[in-house]
Every structure is written in structure tokens, then in C-alpha cells.
Amino acid sequence: SVSPPTPGVTPPTPGSRLRVLPPILTPVYEDALRFLNRYDMAEMGITHLHVTDALEESLSPPARGLLKDPMHFRPIVDMRSVSGTRHRIFKLMPGAGAEDTMPASYRRLREIVRSNVPVSLVGTLSLYERRMVLFTLVDHDDLRAPATPRPTFVDRATRIPSFRQVSEIPDEGIIVLPQFLEPGITLGLSPGDAIWAGYGMRAYRVPQATWSPVWRIGQETAGLPDDLTYACKWRENQQISLRVLGEPEDKIMLDSNEIELTGVPQVVRLPARECNELEFAARASIAPFAQIRATDTAGREQNSNSAGLGFDGGRDGDRAVVNLWYRNPLGLPFAAGTEFRLYQTDSTGMYPRDPRSAPHLQRWTSSLILAPDTQMARVEFHAMRLEVNGESGRDDVSQLIPGATYLLTLNIAGAVPTRGYVEIQQIVPLVRFVFDHQGVSYEVFSGIVDIESHEPGTRSAPPVRDGWLSRELDFTPR
């Protein structure tokens, strides 16, 4: 049924000035369609619901349950088209739909972000995502974003704020990232720190305690390395969290406490104390990767549907060196493959420019395979020659811009043959560098990352389409 215009968007243009304009989705419409929220449907004036099998599949599980309840949605038409597509029409009954606000909805984001809190979009969200954030936070006074090759233009908009361009990662307010970008490498946060996650995005509140760089338990000479001591600064009622990745059944010791490792990233709480009082020991075949931070919450101890990746490194002459250690002790199946990619960063210098509209500059085959139980890999990156482990990239690349900032990333992606594209699942920044005529300045990152296992094309979030399958992209699991 025809709904009244959504606030912030003008009604159709009079006939004398009629133009052909594409439809623009709004957060209210998206929430109504995915969650069958009572208030969203009422705001749009919906009286009937047209459902195909594809639409039903995209509904949240609670919404699919409500659709089967005739007290909420009474079926009045059930038919199939000539092509075999099923079409159903439901009449909305009084009080139909979910009353509670779903955690992944735009309505929830609007509820938890106060209008006077700065909101920054980092990692160059897509045009669709930027539009949705603008519509959701239409009353906010301080919206920020890096410069983007595609401006956020909304036709027919009458009351849409603009983004204030930023050139660095903000240190206050709310930061919104694409879901596929790891927050731990440059923000020092975990995906579980997000105050909101939905529609392929996550929102984080800053400032908050951040994870330290990685160190290897058992390789310390005395206590923690000096560059980690900032992570032990805590406020009253805080504790210290330890994130660790080690071999299954290996153990680490702190005082009289013994912690058995699982082979995937796990987080445990430690008593708050000064950094110079923290001394770890390990009974381990491989020195575990570890990070610490002061925190109010322990976070999740283990993601039951993930493998683990730990990495660290440094500079070796004119090369950046990254050591990767991958563990999949649960034997999770992976349909995705890995590649190394080179991107120019956005204006913050921290994340790639939008991989959808500003594709990678170069790519290399990665030796990291996700299906096996364990794997180690050493990555030597020569920025001036654009070589990884002595091999040139697979694409022609023009000369890099002196003074510009670039990222070498590990991309995890899988082909979706039925839909004709490659879906990026995770982007893990490994090395950031700037070069000029005098040489290259490297920054090698370190971290502990969950690698999630799922079939490409099955995520509820909008996919990141990185090239059609007619392009020669090799993501075949090995």
C-alpha cells in the first residue's frame, strides 16, 4: 500500500516539474522490512505486506515467527507466478508486528546515540551506508567523515545534515566502521566492544581502554615490555583483561593462576595491579600471542564459530616483515580464500578508501590457507618494488604518489557463483607505509583476530562486492 512520505524526504514532484528519480530507501523502511517492527510499519502507514520467498529469508528470525502468526499477519493471497516465484499477501491485524526495538535496527542506533554526541564515519562506508546514517541521525549537529570519491548526495532531500570532513581518527564520540574492517588493528578495540551492530556496520564509543600491541608470553626478559605499560592504567572498579592465542591445552601462569589455552582467541580477567607486577610464564610449544588492556568487562572468552590469527613483525632493512600464525583447532570449514591487497588509505590514513568504488592498487596470492588446523607464514613486503616475498603483484599498477599513505592488507573473501560476485568478509591491515624520494616509512601492525567461518552470500549484512566473477580473482580454498 502507498505510505505517507518519510520525514526528511519530499513528496513526489508535481507533474509540471516531473523527473524520473530512483527510489531512495530509508531506515524506517529497512527496519520495517527486516524486523516487522510495529512502530516502523505504523509510521509508514502499511496495511498489507507482500512477501516473496526471498523476502522471508531476509527477515530476522523473530520476524519470521511473527509472519506465521495469523493474530499479527492474516494471509489473504498465496499464489505463484509463471516463473514459479511464490507471492503472498498478508493483512496487518491490529497491533501487528514486533513491539521491542531490535538491537541491530536503525531505530536502536537512533535511541542510543544522543543528538549532542559527535558521530564519525570511518573506513569509507558505502553511499548506501552513509545515506542510512544521515537519515537515522538527521537531528545530530556533529557528523564527521573522511573525504570520499563519491559524495553523499540525496535527491529530493529537504532536511539532511552534511558531513564535516576529518583527516584523523576522532578521539571522542561515536565511530561507525564497516563490519568487514577489523577495529583492533588501528582503533585497539574488539568487535564485541561495539555498542551497535547492524546492516554491515558497527558503532563504537570512544575514548575507551584499548588493547596493547602484541607480545609473546615466555619471550619477556623481566615483566611486560615497556611499551605496554600504558595498558595497565585503570580507573576505579576496573580490571585488566588478557587476550591470548596459543596452542590448545598449553598453559600460561600468572602468580598461582593457571590458564589453559583453547587454540582460538580467548579473553580472561586479571586482578588490577601495576604493570611491573605482572609476570607471565608459559608451558607452551609455541610462545602464545597476548595483549592486555584495562577494562570494565571481560568480553567474550571464545567465539564458537571462529578460528584465530595472531601476527606481529617489524622492519628488516628495506622490507616490512609480518609473522602470521593461524589456528583452526575446531576444524571449521571455510569456503573463503585469502589474498594480500594494496590500498591507498582514506584521509584519516588508517583504513582503505572504499574498496567498492576505489579498488585495490595491487594484489598478491597469499599462502595462508584457512581450512587446515594450523599454519605459519612469513610475509616480506618491499614497498618500493611492490613485492611480497619476492613476487610482483598480479595487476598493473601506476606509480604510487609520494607522500600518500598506503595499506597492505590480508583480505578474506569468497566467491558467490549464484549471484556473480566476490564477497569480502574481512580486511585485516598488516602494514601502513608512506614513501617519498628519500625512502619508505613503515608501520607494522600486530593483533589477535577472530576469523569467522560462514558460507559466502549467507550473511544478513549487505555484501561487499569486490569484482564480478568474470574478473580473474582466485579465492579457491586450498
C-alpha positions in Angstrom: 0.0 0.0 0.0 1.1 3.6 -0.5 2.6 5.1 2.6 3.0 8.8 3.6 6.3 10.4 2.9 9.1 9.7 5.3 10.3 12.7 7.3 13.2 14.4 5.6 12.1 13.4 2.0 9.8 15.5 -0.1 6.6 14.0 -1.7 6.6 13.3 -5.5 7.2 16.3 -7.7 4.2 18.0 -9.4 3.6 16.9 -13.0 4.8 20.1 -14.5 8.2 19.5 -12.9 8.2 15.7 -13.0 11.6 14.0 -13.3 12.5 10.3 -13.3 14.2 9.7 -10.0 15.4 6.5 -8.4 13.8 5.3 -5.2 15.7 6.0 -2.0 15.5 3.6 0.9 15.1 5.0 4.4 16.0 3.5 7.8 12.3 3.2 8.7 11.5 1.2 5.6 14.6 -1.0 6.0 13.7 -1.8 9.7 10.1 -2.4 8.8 11.1 -4.8 6.1 13.7 -6.8 8.1 12.2 -6.8 11.6 8.5 -6.2 11.0 8.6 -3.6 13.8 5.1 -2.4 14.8 6.1 1.3 15.1 8.0 1.4 11.8 5.1 -0.1 9.9 2.7 2.3 11.6 4.9 5.2 10.8 4.8 4.2 7.1 1.0 3.6 7.1 1.4 0.0 6.0 -1.8 -2.1 5.8 -0.7 -5.1 3.8 2.5 -7.0 3.3 3.7 -8.6 0.0 6.1 -11.4 0.8 8.2 -13.5 -1.6 10.4 -16.4 -0.5 13.5 -14.1 -0.8 11.9 -11.5 1.4 11.0 -14.1 4.0 14.6 -15.4 4.0 15.9 -11.9 4.7 13.6 -11.4 7.7 15.1 -11.7 11.2 14.2 -15.0 13.0 11.7 -13.3 15.3 10.1 -11.6 12.4 9.7 -14.9 10.5 8.0 -16.3 13.6 5.6 -13.3 13.7 4.8 -13.8 10.0 3.4 -17.3 10.8 1.1 -15.9 13.4 -2.4 -15.0 12.0 -3.0 -12.8 15.0 -0.4 -10.5 13.6 -0.5 -11.1 9.8 -3.5 -12.8 8.3 -2.8 -14.5 4.9 -5.3 -13.5 2.2 -3.4 -14.4 -1.1 -1.0 -17.3 -1.8 -0.1 -17.8 -5.5 2.8 -18.5 -7.8 3.9 -16.5 -10.9 4.6 -18.1 -14.3 8.3 -18.4 -13.3 7.4 -20.3 -10.2 8.0 -17.4 -7.7 5.7 -17.6 -4.7 3.8 -14.4 -3.8 1.8 -14.0 -0.6 -0.2 -11.1 0.6 -0.8 -10.6 4.4 -3.2 -8.2 6.0 -1.8 -6.5 9.1 -4.0 -7.1 12.1 -4.4 -4.6 15.0 -1.2 -4.4 16.9 0.7 -6.5 14.3 4.5 -6.6 14.4 7.3 -6.7 17.0 7.0 -4.2 19.8 10.6 -4.4 21.0 13.3 -2.5 19.3 15.8 -5.0 17.7 19.4 -4.4 18.7 20.5 -4.4 15.0 18.0 -1.9 13.8 18.5 1.7 12.8 15.8 2.6 15.4 18.1 1.2 18.1 21.1 3.3 16.8 18.9 6.4 16.9 17.9 5.6 20.5 21.4 5.1 21.9 23.2 8.0 20.2 22.4 11.3 21.8 22.0 14.3 19.5 24.9 16.2 21.0 27.4 13.4 20.6 29.8 13.6 17.7 29.4 10.8 15.2 32.3 9.9 12.8 32.1 7.6 9.8 35.5 6.0 9.3 36.7 3.4 6.9 34.8 5.0 4.0 31.3 3.5 4.2 29.4 2.9 1.0 27.0 5.5 -0.4 24.0 3.4 0.9 25.5 3.2 4.4 26.3 6.9 4.6 22.8 7.8 3.4 21.3 5.5 6.1 23.4 7.0 8.8 22.4 10.5 7.6 18.7 9.6 7.7 18.9 7.9 11.0 20.8 10.8 12.7 19.1 13.6 10.9 18.8 15.7 14.1 22.5 15.4 15.0 24.6 18.5 14.9 28.1 17.0 14.5 28.5 14.3 11.8 32.1 13.7 10.5 33.6 11.6 7.7 36.7 11.3 5.6 36.7 12.8 2.2 35.2 10.3 -0.2 35.4 9.8 -4.0 31.6 9.6 -4.1 29.8 12.5 -2.3 26.8 11.7 -0.2 24.1 13.1 -2.4 20.4 12.5 -1.6 18.0 13.7 -4.2 14.7 15.3 -3.0 16.2 15.8 0.5 14.8 18.8 2.4 16.5 18.3 5.8 19.7 16.3 5.7 22.8 17.4 7.6 26.2 17.3 5.9 29.4 15.6 7.0 32.3 17.6 8.3 35.5 16.2 6.8 38.1 14.7 9.1 41.7 13.9 8.5 42.4 11.7 11.5 40.6 9.2 13.7 38.4 11.1 16.2 39.2 10.7 19.9 35.7 11.4 21.1 32.0 10.4 20.4 30.8 7.5 18.3 32.8 5.9 15.5 31.0 3.9 12.8 33.0 1.4 10.8 32.2 -1.1 8.1 31.7 -4.5 9.6 34.4 -6.2 7.5 37.1 -3.9 8.8 38.9 -5.1 11.9 38.7 -2.5 14.7 41.5 -3.9 16.8 44.4 -3.1 14.5 44.0 0.7 14.3 41.4 1.5 17.0 42.6 -1.0 19.5 39.1 -2.3 20.1 37.3 -5.6 19.7 34.1 -6.3 17.6 32.5 -7.2 20.9 33.1 -3.6 22.1 30.5 -2.3 19.6 27.5 -0.5 21.1 25.6 -1.2 17.9 26.0 -3.6 15.0 23.7 -3.9 12.1 23.3 -3.6 8.3 27.0 -4.3 7.7 28.2 -1.6 10.2 29.4 -1.4 13.8 29.4 1.6 16.1 32.0 2.1 18.9 32.1 4.6 21.7 35.5 6.5 22.2 37.5 7.1 24.2 37.8 3.8 26.0 40.6 1.4 27.0 42.4 -0.1 24.0 44.3 -3.3 23.5 48.1 -3.2 23.7 50.4 -4.3 20.9 51.0 -8.0 20.8 53.8 -9.6 22.8 54.8 -13.2 23.1 54.5 -14.8 26.5 57.7 -16.5 27.6 59.9 -14.3 25.5 60.0 -11.4 28.0 63.2 -10.8 29.9 61.5 -9.3 33.0 57.8 -8.4 33.3 55.9 -6.8 30.4 57.7 -4.8 27.7 57.9 -1.1 28.4 55.7 -0.1 25.5 52.8 -2.0 27.0 52.7 -0.3 30.4 50.1 2.2 29.3 47.5 -0.6 29.1 47.6 -1.1 32.8 46.3 2.3 33.6 42.8 1.8 35.1 40.1 3.7 36.8 38.4 2.6 40.0 36.5 -0.7 39.7 38.3 -1.6 36.6 40.3 -4.8 36.0 42.8 -5.9 33.4 41.8 -8.2 30.6 44.2 -10.5 28.8 43.6 -11.6 25.3 45.6 -14.6 24.2 46.1 -17.0 21.3 48.0 -20.2 21.9 48.1 -23.9 21.2 45.2 -26.0 22.7 46.0 -27.4 26.1 49.1 -25.2 26.5 49.1 -23.2 29.7 50.1 -19.8 30.9 50.7 -18.8 34.5 50.3 -15.6 36.5 51.1 -16.0 40.2 49.2 -19.0 41.3 46.7 -18.8 38.5 46.9 -21.3 35.6 45.1 -20.6 32.4 44.6 -23.4 29.8 44.5 -22.2 26.2 42.0 -23.3 23.6 43.7 -22.5 20.3 41.4 -19.7 19.4 41.4 -16.1 20.7 40.1 -16.0 24.3 39.8 -13.2 26.9 40.2 -13.6 30.7 40.2 -11.2 33.6 43.1 -10.5 35.8 43.3 -8.6 39.1 44.1 -4.9 38.6 47.7 -4.1 39.5 50.7 -2.2 38.3 52.3 -3.4 35.1 55.7 -4.0 36.8 53.9 -6.6 39.0 52.7 -8.6 36.0 55.0 -11.5 35.2 53.8 -14.3 33.0 55.2 -17.7 32.3 54.2 -20.3 29.8 54.3 -24.1 29.3 53.8 -24.0 25.6 55.2 -25.4 22.4 54.8 -22.0 20.7 55.1 -18.8 22.6 51.4 -17.5 22.8 50.4 -14.2 21.3 49.0 -11.9 24.0 47.5 -8.4 24.6 46.3 -6.6 27.7 44.0 -3.6 28.5 42.2 -2.1 31.4 38.5 -2.8 31.0 35.1 -2.8 32.7 34.0 -6.0 31.0 35.8 -9.3 30.3 34.4 -9.6 26.7 33.7 -13.0 25.2 36.1 -15.7 26.1 35.7 -17.6 22.8 33.8 -17.2 19.6 32.4 -20.7 18.9 32.3 -20.2 15.2 35.8 -18.8 14.6 39.4 -19.6 14.1 42.3 -17.4 15.3 45.0 -15.4 13.7 47.9 -13.8 15.6 50.5 -11.6 13.9 53.4 -9.3 14.7 56.5 -8.1 12.9 58.9 -5.2 12.3 61.2 -3.7 9.8 64.1 -5.6 8.3 66.2 -3.3 6.1 64.1 -2.0 3.3 61.4 -4.5 3.9 58.5 -4.8 6.3 58.2 -8.3 7.8 54.9 -9.8 9.2 54.8 -13.1 11.0 51.4 -14.9 10.8 50.2 -17.7 13.0 46.8 -19.3 12.2 44.9 -21.8 14.3 41.7 -23.7 13.5 41.5 -26.3 16.2 37.8 -26.8 15.8 38.2 -27.9 12.2 35.8 -25.3 10.9 35.1 -25.5 7.2 36.0 -22.4 5.2 34.7 -21.7 1.7 36.8 -18.4 1.6 40.3 -17.8 0.4 42.9 -15.2 1.2 44.9 -12.6 -0.7 47.2 -9.7 0.1 45.9 -6.3 -1.2 47.4 -2.8 -1.5 45.1 0.1 -1.0 45.5 3.8 -0.7 44.0 5.0 2.6 41.2 7.4 3.2 42.0 10.8 4.5 42.5 9.5 8.1 45.4 7.4 6.9 44.0 4.4 8.9 41.7 2.5 6.6 41.4 1.7 2.9 39.4 4.0 0.7 36.1 2.4 -0.1 37.0 -1.0 -1.7 33.8 -0.8 -3.7 34.4 2.5 -5.5 38.2 2.8 -5.1 39.5 -0.8 -5.7 42.9 -2.2 -4.6 46.0 -1.0 -6.4 47.8 -4.3 -6.3 47.2 -7.9 -5.1 49.3 -11.0 -4.4 48.4 -14.6 -3.8 48.5 -15.5 -0.1 49.9 -18.8 1.2 47.6 -18.6 4.2 45.0 -21.4 3.9 42.0 -21.4 6.3 40.9 -25.0 6.3 43.9 -26.7 7.9 44.3 -27.0 11.7 47.4 -24.7 11.9 49.7 -22.7 9.7 52.6 -20.3 10.0 53.6 -17.8 7.3 56.2 -15.1 7.0 55.4 -12.1 4.8 58.2 -9.9 3.5 56.9 -6.7 1.8 59.1 -4.4 -0.3 57.1 -1.2 -0.8 59.5 0.4 -3.4 59.4 -2.7 -5.6 55.8 -3.6 -4.7 56.8 -7.2 -4.0 55.5 -9.7 -1.4 58.0 -12.5 -0.7 59.9 -11.5 -3.8 56.9 -11.8 -6.1 55.4 -9.0 -8.2 51.7 -8.3 -8.0 49.1 -9.7 -10.3 47.8 -6.3 -11.5 49.4 -3.5 -13.4 49.8 -0.5 -11.1 50.6 3.1 -11.8 53.4 4.8 -9.9 52.4 5.4 -6.2 52.0 9.0 -5.1 54.9 10.4 -2.9 53.6 11.4 0.5 50.4 9.4 0.2 49.6 6.7 2.8 49.0 3.1 1.7 48.0 -0.1 3.4 49.0 -3.7 2.8 46.0 -5.9 4.0 45.1 -9.5 4.3 41.7 -10.0 2.7 39.5 -12.9 3.4 36.9 -13.4 0.6 34.8 -16.0 -1.1 33.0 -16.4 -4.4 29.2 -16.4 -4.6 28.7 -18.1 -8.0 24.9 -18.0 -7.8 25.0 -14.2 -7.5 28.0 -13.5 -9.7 30.4 -11.6 -7.4 33.2 -12.0 -4.9 32.3 -11.1 -1.3 34.9 -9.6 1.0 34.4 -11.0 4.5 37.2 -9.4 6.5 40.0 -6.9 5.8 43.0 -7.1 8.3 45.5 -4.2 8.0 49.1 -5.6 8.2 51.4 -2.7 7.2 51.0 1.0 6.7 53.6 2.9 4.8 54.4 6.3 3.3 57.2 6.8 0.8 59.0 9.7 -0.8 62.2 10.2 -2.8 64.3 9.5 0.3 62.8 6.2 1.2 59.9 4.4 2.9 58.5 4.8 6.4 56.8 1.5 7.6 54.4 0.9 10.5 53.9 -2.8 11.0 50.7 -3.7 13.0 50.2 -6.5 15.4 47.0 -8.1 16.6 44.9 -11.1 17.5 41.8 -11.6 15.2 38.8 -13.9 15.1 38.4 -15.4 11.6 34.7 -16.3 11.3 33.5 -19.2 9.3 30.4 -18.9 7.1 29.4 -19.5 3.6 29.8 -16.5 1.2 26.5 -14.9 0.4 24.8 -16.1 3.6 25.4 -13.1 5.9 22.5 -10.9 6.8 24.6 -7.8 6.2 24.8 -6.3 2.7 27.8 -7.9 0.9 30.9 -6.1 -0.1 31.1 -6.9 -3.8 34.7 -6.9 -4.9 34.5 -7.5 -8.6 32.4 -9.8 -10.8 33.4 -13.4 -11.3 34.3 -12.7 -14.9 37.4 -11.0 -13.5 40.3 -13.3 -12.7 40.1 -13.4 -8.9 41.3 -16.6 -7.4 39.7 -17.3 -4.0 39.6 -21.0 -4.4 40.0 -22.7 -1.0 43.3 -24.7 -0.9 
